[in-house]
Amino acid sequence: MKTIKTVILLILLSTSIMMAGDLSIGADLVNRYVWRGCDFGNAAAVQPGIAYAVGNFEVGAWGSWSINGAPGGNENDLYLSYSLKGISITITDYFFPEYTGDDDIDQFDEDGGHVFEAMVGTELGKFSVMGAMNFMGVDADNSMYFELGYGIYSSDEIESSIFLGAGNYAYVVEEDFNIVNVGISVSKGNLSAAYIINPDQKTSFLTFGLSI
């Protein structure tokens, strides 16, 4: 009986906490999953997400799944974010399951399938600045990434910005820092597109997304 009362109390407590915040769901359909100038999955993808925000905190789950089942196209992340006075701090657990029956979801060292990242970002007028570093998991090199953005156009319907990002180790062909993500992004309502050049890989992408 004590156990039942404890479970009921936890359910009621969780319900009251959920009612105090904001729960959201959504999904993007993209022609190609390109992240920080790097291609993931080489295919169109569905990218669902759920998030719960209360006060300055937000916790959520986000994933990407290649429509054609391309190898390396699966991602299932968890994150916790805190924002204060225009500065946001986010801890993300990137997880890349292959669904072969041996994904090691409970293994968090260099032999597992997780990458933990700490990211800090802010906006200064039309400028945006962010920096991120992997600090635990598969990436023993603790790869880093930095990006600078600038809003070039804004109206009631269209938003557009340019961006420049550089990274090392996991982001580049060699180990040293190099520019990996430069381009322009445009959004209109629930539609978005971006032209991206990765100088390090000597390639480019044109991506399109639909948010629902």
C-alpha atoms as one frame of an Amber mdcrd trajectory, in Angstrom:
protein
   0.000   0.000   0.000   2.875   2.362   0.811   4.361   1.712  -2.629   1.025
   2.458  -4.333   0.675   5.731  -2.403   4.233   6.707  -3.397   3.520   6.009
  -7.081   0.280   8.024  -6.932   2.112  10.904  -5.233   4.817  10.902  -7.914
   2.190  10.883 -10.672   0.337  13.807  -9.097   3.613  15.707  -8.582   4.688
  15.110 -12.184   1.260  16.212 -13.440   1.380  19.435 -11.447   4.876  20.209
 -12.740   3.796  19.570 -16.348   0.781  21.856 -15.926   3.078  24.650 -14.759
   5.125  24.614 -17.951   4.740  24.438 -21.715   4.828  21.155 -23.630   5.394
  21.241 -27.396   5.797  18.772 -30.251   6.763  19.154 -33.882   8.652  17.698
 -36.817  10.684  18.805 -39.817  10.864  17.164 -43.221  14.207  17.903 -44.897
  15.645  16.939 -48.261  19.019  16.304 -46.605  20.310  16.425 -43.037  23.301
  18.791 -42.997  24.530  19.833 -39.539  27.335  22.342 -39.026  28.444  21.792
 -42.601  28.577  17.996 -42.266  26.288  15.564 -44.094  24.430  12.958 -42.023
  22.729  10.052 -43.756  23.018  11.165 -47.397  19.216  11.123 -47.695  15.974
  12.963 -47.007  14.957  12.758 -43.356  12.157  13.157 -40.854  13.189  15.060
 -37.708  10.672  14.907 -34.831  11.031  16.715 -31.524   9.321  17.118 -28.177
  10.157  19.768 -25.576   8.995  20.883 -22.165   9.802  24.380 -20.918   9.293
  25.822 -17.461  10.808  29.125 -16.376  14.291  29.468 -17.864  14.714  25.716
 -18.345  13.869  23.504 -21.292  14.308  19.743 -21.613  13.616  17.857 -24.795
  14.248  15.050 -27.233  15.120  15.446 -30.913  15.796  12.886 -33.609  16.575
  12.455 -37.286  15.680   9.396 -39.355  16.678   8.832 -42.986  13.625   8.098
 -45.097  15.467   5.487 -47.173  17.152   3.869 -44.152  20.626   5.025 -45.191
  23.407   3.813 -42.834  24.441   6.448 -40.317  21.205   8.357 -40.769  19.691
   7.700 -37.341  20.035  10.147 -34.436  18.132  10.288 -31.155  19.196  13.097
 -28.776  18.286  14.396 -25.339  19.062  17.933 -24.180  18.740  20.329 -21.251
  18.909  24.086 -21.816  18.995  27.099 -19.510  18.597  30.716 -20.664  19.252
  33.902 -18.716  19.669  37.502 -19.895  20.123  36.516 -23.528  22.674  33.764
 -22.859  21.733  30.116 -23.346  23.618  27.077 -22.035  22.753  23.651 -23.430
  23.936  20.154 -22.555  23.155  17.611 -25.286  23.462  13.831 -25.359  23.869
  12.899 -29.024  23.042   9.223 -29.586  23.328   7.378 -32.914  21.435   4.054
 -32.820  21.747   1.535 -35.635  18.948  -0.761 -34.372  20.969  -3.924 -34.796
  20.191  -5.169 -31.279  23.480  -3.898 -29.819  23.296  -0.093 -29.598  24.794
   0.204 -26.061  22.416   2.941 -24.931  23.668   2.411 -21.376  27.363   2.737
 -22.282  28.672   6.290 -22.041  32.443   5.870 -22.507  34.537   5.868 -25.689
  33.183   2.446 -26.700  29.508   3.490 -26.540  27.298   5.411 -28.931  26.916
   8.712 -27.083  28.559  12.109 -27.515  27.978  14.702 -24.777  28.310  18.376
 -25.721  28.243  21.657 -23.802  27.185  24.693 -25.835  26.943  28.405 -25.013
  25.271  30.953 -27.276  23.979  34.516 -27.304  22.632  37.205 -29.613  24.052
  40.718 -29.848  21.724  42.771 -31.991  21.798  41.213 -35.452  24.794  39.065
 -34.505  24.648  35.579 -32.994  27.601  33.784 -31.440  27.920  30.208 -30.218
  30.609  27.818 -29.087  30.393  24.100 -28.367  32.704  21.370 -27.068  32.286
  17.612 -26.731  33.295  16.596 -23.214  32.368  12.919 -22.824  31.533   9.820
 -24.832  32.831   8.494 -28.128  34.714  11.682 -29.073  37.963  11.311 -27.117
  39.379  14.392 -28.889  36.799  16.724 -27.304  36.054  18.374 -30.651  35.058
  22.039 -30.650  32.898  24.156 -32.945  32.369  27.932 -33.112  29.892  29.870
 -35.231  29.131  33.513 -35.980  25.859  34.552 -37.602  24.430  37.837 -38.830
  20.841  38.702 -39.725  20.793  40.369 -43.125  17.050  40.667 -43.742  13.883
  40.594 -41.642  10.232  41.263 -42.470   6.817  40.045 -41.405   7.208  37.008
 -43.675  10.889  36.354 -44.358  13.979  36.008 -42.176  17.458  35.614 -43.620
  20.949  35.360 -42.150  24.504  34.471 -43.084  26.779  32.269 -41.002  30.390
  31.153 -40.645  31.440  28.141 -38.583  34.744  26.421 -37.844  35.615  23.211
 -36.029  38.351  20.665 -35.423  38.784  16.873 -35.117  35.312  15.353 -35.718
  34.301  18.221 -38.007  37.284  18.248 -40.366  39.279  16.015 -42.682  42.460
  16.732 -40.728  42.678  17.485 -36.993  43.278  21.241 -37.003  40.627  23.968
 -36.972  39.176  24.832 -40.358  36.086  26.532 -41.765  33.414  23.876 -42.294
  30.131  25.781 -42.497  29.559  29.005 -44.409  26.407  30.099 -46.187  23.027
  31.766 -46.095  19.719  30.616 -44.611  16.211  31.844 -45.414  12.928  31.063
 -43.667   9.323  31.939 -44.517   6.606  30.672 -42.221   7.101  26.933 -41.846
   9.486  26.744 -44.817  13.277  27.058 -44.665  16.200  26.737 -47.042  19.957
  27.131 -46.829  22.887  27.222 -49.214  25.919  25.785 -47.434  29.580  25.506
 -48.419  32.054  23.327 -46.541  35.517  24.523 -47.646  37.244  21.788 -45.643
  35.430  19.037 -47.574  35.393  21.092 -50.788  31.654  20.611 -51.251  28.317
  22.409 -51.023  24.672  21.710 -50.144  21.282  23.238 -50.853  18.823  22.169
 -48.172  15.077  22.618 -47.844  12.847  21.978 -44.846   9.146  21.929 -43.994
   8.099  22.279 -40.327   4.832  20.799 -39.121
